[in-house]
Amino acid sequence: MSGLGRPSHYFSALIYDKEYCVLFIYRAVSTGGMLMIFRKATLRARRRICTVLIIGVAALGSVWPSVALSEELTIAAASDLNFAFKDLVAEYEKKTGVHVKLSLGSSGNFFSQISNGAPFDLYFSADIRYPQKLGEAGHALPGSLYKYAVGRIVLWTPMESKVDVQKGLDALADPAVKKIAIANPKHAPYGRAAVEAMKYFKVYDRVKDKMVLGENVSQAAQFIESGACDIGIVALSLALAPSMKTAGKYWQIPIESHPPLEQGAVILKNAKNKEAAKQFLEFVRGSEGQEIMRRYGFTLPG
């Protein structure tokens, strides 16, 4: 490309690098750089620039159609997904270039917010009944409901604690235990599962006055990690995260002691980025997404 100097070198190279080509084209167009290049270019160079633009856009569409130039994908996710989804989102962004805005919290609170018009594209709940209800109320894209995992709960305490978690939930009645952290059962599925497990093992009435309620299961875990509580019932997915795995010890609560934590996702009817939402779901369903979920202790749908 005579007459272009250094920019011509980039355009020649970018024909062979689809991802970088598209990013460069987007930056040039958005900053007015393309106009400057066109002004300086010869007629022949202008023709070649147009060719590169066409190749770049076509190549982008063939890999991730209708998504690549989107601005942002907004996801509301249950807090038990904290670590698993940070890994998932990082891989998805790397592969697609789509920026993900991830909000973590209790499934029940997100359900209320979405029912009142909160602007999310995707909702991942720790209780599949919440997205089912959104579908029944007309807030979800028909046919998008997906059962993505079954969660587990554990009894967790810091490594230095003298409480023996291998005694199971009877450990909650240990005189050394003054405060027990769980998620608020009113709006957090993991909190409800914790209460049901304590009732199953007939310790609930003995320890209910010791309980400290977190806004969600991540906050309950933070209460124990910080020393504000002595022990607690949290998600296995949090206990397996590197920071908690090295800091504490846990006992996995038998699955028959509480209703299964069937977790579901749905694309919202008013999503601004439905195509990216569909592709993120496909990524979660795919081999890479499934491997990340297994790493954090989730049982996957058959």
C-alpha positions as CSV (number, residue, x, y, z in Angstrom):
1,M,0.0,0.0,0.0
2,S,2.1,2.9,-1.2
3,G,1.3,6.3,0.3
4,L,0.1,4.9,3.6
5,G,3.4,4.4,5.5
6,R,3.1,2.5,8.8
7,P,-0.7,2.0,8.7
8,S,-0.4,0.0,5.4
9,H,1.8,-2.5,7.3
10,Y,-0.9,-3.1,9.8
11,F,-3.6,-3.6,7.1
12,S,-1.5,-6.0,5.2
13,A,-0.8,-8.1,8.4
14,L,-4.4,-7.9,9.7
15,I,-5.8,-9.8,6.7
16,Y,-4.4,-12.9,8.3
17,D,-5.5,-12.2,11.9
18,K,-9.3,-12.1,12.0
19,E,-9.7,-11.2,15.7
20,Y,-7.1,-8.4,15.7
21,C,-8.4,-7.2,12.3
22,V,-11.8,-6.6,13.7
23,L,-10.6,-4.9,16.8
24,F,-8.4,-2.6,14.9
25,I,-11.1,-1.8,12.4
26,Y,-13.5,-1.0,15.3
27,R,-10.9,1.3,16.9
28,A,-10.1,3.1,13.7
29,V,-13.7,3.7,12.9
30,S,-14.7,4.8,16.4
31,T,-11.8,7.3,16.7
32,G,-12.0,8.7,13.2
33,G,-8.7,7.1,12.3
34,M,-10.1,5.5,9.2
35,L,-11.1,8.9,7.8
36,M,-7.6,10.2,8.3
37,I,-6.1,7.1,6.5
38,F,-8.5,7.5,3.6
39,R,-7.6,11.1,3.1
40,K,-3.9,10.2,2.9
41,A,-4.3,7.0,0.8
42,T,-3.9,6.7,-2.9
43,L,-6.9,5.4,-5.0
44,R,-5.3,1.9,-5.1
45,A,-4.8,1.9,-1.4
46,R,-8.4,3.0,-0.7
47,R,-9.6,0.0,-2.7
48,R,-7.4,-2.4,-0.7
49,I,-8.6,-0.8,2.6
50,C,-12.2,-1.5,1.6
51,T,-11.3,-5.1,0.8
52,V,-9.7,-5.6,4.2
53,L,-12.8,-4.1,5.9
54,I,-15.1,-6.5,4.0
55,I,-12.9,-9.5,4.8
56,G,-12.7,-8.6,8.5
57,V,-16.5,-8.1,8.9
58,A,-17.3,-11.3,7.0
59,A,-14.7,-13.3,9.0
60,L,-16.1,-12.0,12.3
61,G,-19.7,-12.9,11.3
62,S,-18.7,-16.4,10.4
63,V,-17.3,-17.1,13.9
64,W,-19.7,-15.3,16.2
65,P,-22.6,-14.0,14.1
66,S,-24.5,-11.0,15.3
67,V,-22.5,-10.8,18.5
68,A,-19.0,-9.5,17.9
69,L,-19.8,-5.8,17.7
70,S,-22.3,-5.9,20.7
71,E,-21.5,-3.7,23.6
72,E,-22.2,-5.8,26.7
73,L,-23.8,-8.9,28.1
74,T,-25.4,-8.5,31.6
75,I,-25.8,-11.6,33.8
76,A,-27.5,-11.9,37.2
77,A,-26.1,-15.0,38.9
78,A,-26.6,-16.7,42.2
79,S,-23.6,-16.2,44.6
80,D,-22.7,-19.9,44.8
81,L,-21.4,-19.3,41.2
82,N,-19.0,-16.7,42.4
83,F,-15.7,-18.5,41.5
84,A,-17.0,-20.8,38.8
85,F,-18.5,-17.9,36.8
86,K,-15.5,-15.7,37.1
87,D,-13.6,-18.5,35.3
88,L,-16.4,-19.0,32.8
89,V,-16.7,-15.3,32.0
90,A,-13.0,-14.9,31.6
91,E,-12.8,-17.7,29.0
92,Y,-16.0,-16.5,27.2
93,E,-14.7,-13.0,26.9
94,K,-11.4,-14.2,25.6
95,K,-13.1,-16.3,22.9
96,T,-15.7,-13.8,21.8
97,G,-14.6,-10.3,22.7
98,V,-18.0,-9.7,24.3
99,H,-17.7,-7.9,27.6
100,V,-19.7,-9.5,30.4
101,K,-21.1,-7.5,33.3
102,L,-21.6,-10.1,36.1
103,S,-23.8,-9.3,39.1
104,L,-23.8,-11.8,42.0
105,G,-26.4,-12.1,44.7
106,S,-29.2,-14.1,46.1
107,S,-31.5,-15.8,43.7
108,G,-34.6,-14.6,45.4
109,N,-33.5,-10.9,45.4
110,F,-32.7,-11.2,41.7
111,F,-36.1,-12.7,41.0
112,S,-37.8,-9.7,42.6
113,Q,-35.6,-7.3,40.7
114,I,-36.2,-8.9,37.4
115,S,-39.9,-9.2,38.0
116,N,-39.9,-5.4,38.5
117,G,-38.0,-4.8,35.3
118,A,-34.3,-5.0,36.2
119,P,-32.3,-4.8,32.9
120,F,-30.4,-8.2,32.7
121,D,-29.9,-10.4,29.7
122,L,-29.4,-13.7,31.5
123,Y,-30.5,-15.0,34.9
124,F,-28.7,-17.9,36.6
125,S,-30.6,-19.0,39.7
126,A,-29.7,-21.5,42.4
127,D,-33.3,-22.6,42.4
128,I,-34.8,-23.5,39.0
129,R,-38.3,-22.5,40.3
130,Y,-37.4,-18.8,40.1
131,P,-36.7,-18.8,36.3
132,Q,-39.7,-21.1,35.8
133,K,-41.9,-18.5,37.5
134,L,-40.4,-15.7,35.3
135,G,-41.3,-17.8,32.3
136,E,-44.9,-18.2,33.5
137,A,-45.1,-14.4,34.2
138,G,-43.9,-13.6,30.6
139,H,-40.6,-12.2,31.7
140,A,-38.4,-14.9,30.0
141,L,-37.7,-15.8,26.4
142,P,-39.9,-18.9,25.6
143,G,-37.8,-22.1,25.3
144,S,-34.7,-20.7,26.9
145,L,-35.0,-22.4,30.3
146,Y,-31.9,-24.5,31.0
147,K,-31.2,-26.7,34.1
148,Y,-27.4,-26.1,34.2
149,A,-26.4,-27.8,37.5
150,V,-27.3,-29.4,40.8
151,G,-25.5,-27.8,43.8
152,R,-24.3,-29.3,47.1
153,I,-23.9,-27.9,50.6
154,V,-21.1,-28.5,53.1
155,L,-20.3,-27.7,56.7
156,W,-17.2,-25.5,56.7
157,T,-14.9,-24.2,59.4
158,P,-11.5,-22.5,59.4
159,M,-8.5,-24.8,59.4
160,E,-7.4,-23.6,62.9
161,S,-10.8,-24.4,64.5
162,K,-10.9,-27.2,67.1
163,V,-14.4,-28.2,66.0
164,D,-14.4,-31.5,64.3
165,V,-16.6,-31.1,61.1
166,Q,-16.3,-34.9,60.5
167,K,-18.9,-35.3,63.2
168,G,-21.4,-33.9,60.7
169,L,-24.1,-31.5,61.7
170,D,-23.9,-32.6,65.3
171,A,-20.7,-30.4,65.4
172,L,-23.0,-27.4,65.4
173,A,-24.1,-28.2,68.9
174,D,-20.4,-28.2,70.2
175,P,-20.1,-25.7,73.1
176,A,-17.2,-24.1,71.3
177,V,-19.6,-23.0,68.5
178,K,-21.1,-19.6,69.4
179,K,-22.2,-18.4,65.9
180,I,-23.3,-20.4,62.9
181,A,-23.5,-18.7,59.4
182,I,-26.0,-19.7,56.8
183,A,-27.6,-17.8,53.9
184,N,-31.0,-16.2,54.6
185,P,-33.5,-18.9,53.9
186,K,-36.2,-16.4,53.0
187,H,-34.6,-15.6,49.6
188,A,-31.4,-17.8,49.3
189,P,-31.9,-21.4,48.1
190,Y,-28.7,-22.5,49.9
191,G,-30.1,-21.1,53.1
192,R,-33.2,-23.1,52.7
193,A,-31.2,-26.3,52.0
194,A,-29.1,-25.6,55.2
195,V,-32.3,-25.3,57.3
196,E,-33.8,-28.5,55.9
197,A,-30.5,-30.4,56.5
198,M,-30.4,-29.3,60.1
199,K,-34.0,-30.4,60.6
200,Y,-33.2,-33.7,58.9
201,F,-30.4,-34.4,61.4
202,K,-32.5,-33.1,64.3
203,V,-30.1,-30.3,65.3
204,Y,-32.1,-27.3,64.1
205,D,-34.0,-26.6,67.4
206,R,-30.8,-26.9,69.4
207,V,-28.8,-24.4,67.4
208,K,-31.3,-22.0,65.7
209,D,-30.4,-19.3,68.3
210,K,-26.8,-19.4,67.2
211,M,-27.5,-18.7,63.5
212,V,-26.3,-15.5,61.7
213,L,-27.9,-14.9,58.3
214,G,-26.0,-13.7,55.4
215,E,-27.7,-11.9,52.5
216,N,-26.5,-14.8,50.3
217,V,-24.3,-17.9,50.6
218,S,-21.1,-15.9,49.7
219,Q,-21.7,-13.5,52.5
220,A,-22.3,-16.4,54.9
221,A,-18.9,-17.8,53.8
222,Q,-17.3,-14.5,54.4
223,F,-18.7,-14.4,58.0
224,I,-16.8,-17.6,58.7
225,E,-13.6,-16.7,56.9
226,S,-13.5,-13.3,58.8
227,G,-14.0,-15.0,62.2
228,A,-17.3,-13.3,62.7
229,C,-18.8,-16.8,62.9
230,D,-17.3,-20.1,64.1
231,I,-18.7,-22.4,61.5
232,G,-21.4,-22.5,58.8
233,I,-23.2,-24.2,56.0
234,V,-22.1,-23.0,52.6
235,A,-22.0,-24.1,48.9
236,L,-19.5,-26.8,47.9
237,S,-18.6,-24.6,45.0
238,L,-17.3,-22.0,47.4
239,A,-15.5,-24.5,49.6
240,L,-13.6,-25.8,46.5
241,A,-12.4,-22.3,45.5
242,P,-8.6,-21.9,46.1
243,S,-8.9,-19.3,48.8
244,M,-11.4,-21.3,50.9
245,K,-9.9,-24.7,50.1
246,T,-6.6,-23.8,51.7
247,A,-8.1,-21.8,54.6
248,G,-10.6,-24.3,55.9
249,K,-12.0,-27.9,56.2
250,Y,-15.4,-29.2,55.3
251,W,-17.8,-32.0,55.5
252,Q,-20.1,-32.7,52.6
253,I,-23.7,-32.8,53.7
254,P,-25.6,-35.9,52.3
255,I,-27.8,-34.9,49.4
256,E,-30.8,-36.9,50.8
257,S,-31.0,-34.5,53.8
258,H,-32.5,-31.7,51.8
259,P,-34.4,-31.0,48.6
260,P,-32.1,-31.1,45.6
261,L,-30.6,-27.7,44.7
262,E,-31.6,-27.8,41.0
263,Q,-30.2,-24.7,39.4
264,G,-31.7,-23.1,36.3
265,A,-31.0,-20.3,33.8
266,V,-33.2,-18.3,31.5
267,I,-32.8,-15.6,28.9
268,L,-34.9,-12.6,29.8
269,K,-37.6,-11.4,27.4
270,N,-36.4,-7.8,27.5
271,A,-32.7,-8.8,27.0
272,K,-30.8,-6.2,24.9
273,N,-28.3,-8.8,23.8
274,K,-30.3,-12.0,23.1
275,E,-27.7,-13.4,20.6
276,A,-24.8,-13.1,23.1
277,A,-27.1,-14.6,25.8
278,K,-27.8,-17.6,23.7
279,Q,-24.1,-18.1,22.9
280,F,-23.1,-17.8,26.6
281,L,-25.6,-20.5,27.4
282,E,-24.1,-22.7,24.7
283,F,-20.7,-22.0,26.1
284,V,-21.9,-23.2,29.6
285,R,-23.3,-26.3,27.9
286,G,-20.1,-27.0,26.0
287,S,-17.2,-29.1,27.1
288,E,-15.1,-26.2,28.4
289,G,-18.0,-24.8,30.4
290,Q,-18.9,-28.1,31.8
291,E,-15.3,-28.8,32.9
292,I,-15.2,-25.6,34.8
293,M,-18.5,-26.4,36.6
294,R,-17.3,-29.9,37.5
295,R,-14.1,-28.3,39.0
296,Y,-16.3,-26.4,41.5
297,G,-18.3,-29.5,42.6
298,F,-21.5,-29.1,40.5
299,T,-23.3,-32.2,39.4
300,L,-24.2,-31.6,35.7
301,P,-27.5,-32.5,33.9
302,G,-27.4,-35.8,32.1
